[in-house]
Amino acid sequence: MDLIAWVQDTPSWALLVGVVTPFLVSIVNQPQWSKPVRQTVAVLVAVVLGVLGCLADGTLGDGMTVLQVITVVAVASHAAYKTVLHHVTTPIEEATSRRKDYDLAS
């Protein structure tokens, strides 16, 4: 499969966007926020990125594709965060936090 065909494959780019999503979420999330708020932010970022991806891909009019893309982005984001990126994104959250005295471990 050549690069152009891969880029035009909607599930493939949705998976890639999902893997990158935790980095974007960690910039927005603040360590002092409650867990439900932080999870809501993560889901909303995945939804927005999925919709923007469908808009860029030209498949925004197909509701089933939009739901599939949002699901792939959200699941890939969660899997990447839970398996590998949790240890990488935590320092990003602390560095971008407005409160520098907050300990994420507590």
C-alpha positions as CSV (number, residue, x, y, z in Angstrom):
1,M,0.0,0.0,0.0
2,D,1.5,3.3,-1.0
3,L,1.4,6.4,1.2
4,I,-1.3,8.2,-0.7
5,A,-3.7,5.3,-0.4
6,W,-3.0,5.1,3.3
7,V,-3.7,8.7,3.9
8,Q,-7.0,8.4,2.0
9,D,-8.0,5.5,4.2
10,T,-10.3,7.0,6.8
11,P,-9.8,4.4,9.6
12,S,-6.0,4.6,9.2
13,W,-5.7,8.3,9.7
14,A,-8.4,8.2,12.5
15,L,-6.2,5.7,14.3
16,L,-3.1,7.9,13.9
17,V,-5.1,11.0,15.2
18,G,-6.2,8.9,18.1
19,V,-2.7,8.0,19.1
20,V,-1.6,11.7,19.0
21,T,-4.8,12.9,20.9
22,P,-3.4,12.3,24.4
23,F,-0.7,14.8,23.8
24,L,-3.3,17.5,22.9
25,V,-5.5,16.5,25.8
26,S,-2.5,16.8,28.2
27,I,-2.0,20.4,27.1
28,V,-5.6,21.3,27.9
29,N,-6.2,19.3,31.0
30,Q,-5.2,20.7,34.4
31,P,-3.9,18.4,37.2
32,Q,-6.2,20.1,39.8
33,W,-9.4,19.2,37.8
34,S,-11.4,16.3,39.0
35,K,-11.2,13.0,37.2
36,P,-14.7,13.2,35.6
37,V,-13.8,16.7,34.2
38,R,-10.5,15.5,32.8
39,Q,-12.2,12.5,31.2
40,T,-14.9,14.7,29.7
41,V,-12.2,16.9,28.2
42,A,-10.5,13.9,26.7
43,V,-13.8,12.7,25.1
44,L,-14.7,16.1,23.8
45,V,-11.2,16.5,22.2
46,A,-11.6,13.1,20.5
47,V,-15.1,14.1,19.2
48,V,-13.8,17.4,17.9
49,L,-10.8,15.8,16.2
50,G,-13.0,13.1,14.7
51,V,-15.4,15.6,13.2
52,L,-12.6,17.8,11.9
53,G,-11.1,14.8,10.3
54,C,-14.3,13.9,8.6
55,L,-14.7,17.5,7.5
56,A,-11.2,17.4,6.0
57,D,-11.8,14.0,4.4
58,G,-15.1,15.1,2.9
59,T,-17.2,12.4,4.7
60,L,-19.0,14.7,7.1
61,G,-22.3,14.0,5.4
62,D,-22.1,10.3,6.1
63,G,-23.3,9.9,9.7
64,M,-22.1,6.3,10.0
65,T,-18.6,7.2,9.0
66,V,-18.5,10.2,11.4
67,L,-19.5,7.9,14.3
68,Q,-16.9,5.3,13.2
69,V,-14.2,7.9,13.0
70,I,-15.1,9.4,16.4
71,T,-15.1,5.9,17.9
72,V,-11.7,5.0,16.4
73,V,-10.2,8.3,17.6
74,A,-11.6,7.9,21.1
75,V,-10.6,4.2,21.5
76,A,-7.1,4.7,20.0
77,S,-6.6,7.7,22.3
78,H,-7.7,5.8,25.4
79,A,-5.6,2.7,24.5
80,A,-2.5,4.8,23.8
81,Y,-2.9,6.8,27.0
82,K,-3.4,3.7,29.2
83,T,-0.7,1.6,27.7
84,V,2.2,3.9,26.8
85,L,1.6,7.6,27.0
86,H,0.4,8.0,30.6
87,H,4.0,8.5,31.8
88,V,4.7,10.9,29.0
89,T,1.6,13.1,29.2
90,T,1.7,13.5,33.0
91,P,4.8,15.8,32.9
92,I,3.2,17.8,30.1
93,E,0.1,18.3,32.2
94,E,2.2,19.5,35.1
95,A,4.3,21.8,32.9
96,T,1.2,23.4,31.3
97,S,-0.7,23.7,34.6
98,R,-1.6,27.1,35.9
99,R,-1.0,25.9,39.4
100,K,2.7,24.9,39.8
101,D,2.2,23.7,43.4
102,Y,-0.1,20.8,42.6
103,D,1.3,17.3,42.9
104,L,-0.4,14.9,40.4
105,A,0.6,11.9,42.6
106,S,-1.6,13.0,45.4
